[in-house]
Amino acid sequence: MIVELFKGVRWLDTKLHRIFGYAYNAVLGMGLTIEIIKHVREAGELHDAGIIRSALAIALFAVLLLHQLSEFAEHVERRFRKSGAS
């Protein structure tokens, strides 16, 4: 069931990309950038938590940030590949 859900999500992403093109890419890029900044700020606000909680939260933020940066890099690569700029 999850695989079908992922296939549907991928299909919808591809369809939206075809319909809206550059505008869709721009919105995705802005959204990813905002989320990355948000996670970096949240990681900086952990000074009041305990040491173990802070360490776990920082580890989670780091993994989420890594994932979002990877998505952003993929997004940029796809955009340049599509435009023929690379």
Secondary structure, 3 states (H helix, E strand, C coil): CHHHHHHHHHHHHHHHHHHHCHHHHHHHHHHHHHHHHHHHHHHHCCCCCCHHHHHHHHHHHHHHHHHHHHHHHHHHHHHHHHHCCC
